[in-house]
């Protein structure tokens, strides 16, 4: 069910930070803090912090402490979580009610198929997944994903079977339909789409052609049709961007500790700062 959240403030200048793929469990195991370099004043001044997927594996056990810390850093009511594929590892794909409850208990909100209004910005949030048709044949894409992607070896459905690419492709269609309807609604400010998975074929990043359809869909026509001001995403851990008409499509992945040289954390995080 979609929700609309409003960042209530009297301030004229608003700011939102969007971070994908922080993988906080992996950073904790490596003894590093990905947010240590951010000035406390910057965090306190945010009107919204949106995690665009892959907060950590095993959400029932690990999300509470990660979310409590993030909510403490930015203040109550400002934390929004979009589930990524890793956020279902050790959990169940079709049990987002539990994820929502964990978020609420820690002072955040699950932002699945959700609209967040921050000042004059409308942020439309969903996981998206992919359609596996990046190379034109969805069946081939599904077969490659099932072989190469851990998602289909780590995530179960309510019936206790491992999920299939067909399951996530169905979610992709549902999320894309929701996005289209949301983008059709008039809005006088800026519109920013935030998803976990990539909407642009050139930004799939994976060098393995068999795995690429699990990272991105070809939504260039969709973007041309609706022309949001920006589309920010993660999943690929490859910091790149492209223009589609007037829409900037940008990867805001943070990534694993070995992908982030010490001292570059703040520069990477600022890729997702909107003000």
Buried (B, 14 or more C-beta within 10 A) or exposed (E): EBBEBEBEEEEEEBBBBBBBBBBBBBBBEEEEEBBEBBEEEBBEBBBBBBBBBBBBBBBBEBBBBBBBEBBEBBBEBBBBBBBBBBBBBBBBBBBBEBBBEBBEEBBBBBBBBBBBBBBEBBBBBBBBBBBBBBBEEBEBBBBBBBEBBEBBEBBBBEEEEBBBBEBBBEBBEBBBEBBEEBBEEEBEEBBBBBBBBBBBBEBBBBEEEBBBBBBBBBBBEBBEEBEBBBBBBBBBBBBBBBEBEEBBBBBBBBBBBEBBEEEEBBEBBEBBBBE
